[in-house]
Amino acid sequence: MIKTPCSIACVQAAAILHAWGSNNLALLHRNLVAAAQEPPVAAADTGEGERLEILAAIAGHMRLLVESDQFYGAAQYLPLLRHLAAPPPAVFESAFRR
């Protein structure tokens, strides 16, 4: 099994999905707030900056919806979060090179 590091966006998206699935609103709120704050990205960016921007926008909007008890609206972002939580395609490409 190949272990690959997950990006910051990947980890934060997975944390939001975990909190959503656990029905722990306090944890969900903390994870949404944390993801909505964009951390600085190193100059050698491989698209992580864009992923973090998208995640911050999703998390900020989801937080507003959850705080307004609009869970159905917030749930519409779950497929995007699942996409962000997946390892980048480059990880899979390197696994098949020999």
Secondary structure as GFF3:
##gff-version 3
##sequence-region A 1 98
A	DSSP	alpha_helix	8	22	.	.	.	ID=ss1
A	DSSP	alpha_helix	25	36	.	.	.	ID=ss2
A	DSSP	alpha_helix	48	67	.	.	.	ID=ss3
A	DSSP	alpha_helix	71	75	.	.	.	ID=ss4
A	DSSP	alpha_helix	78	85	.	.	.	ID=ss5
A	DSSP	alpha_helix	89	96	.	.	.	ID=ss6
###
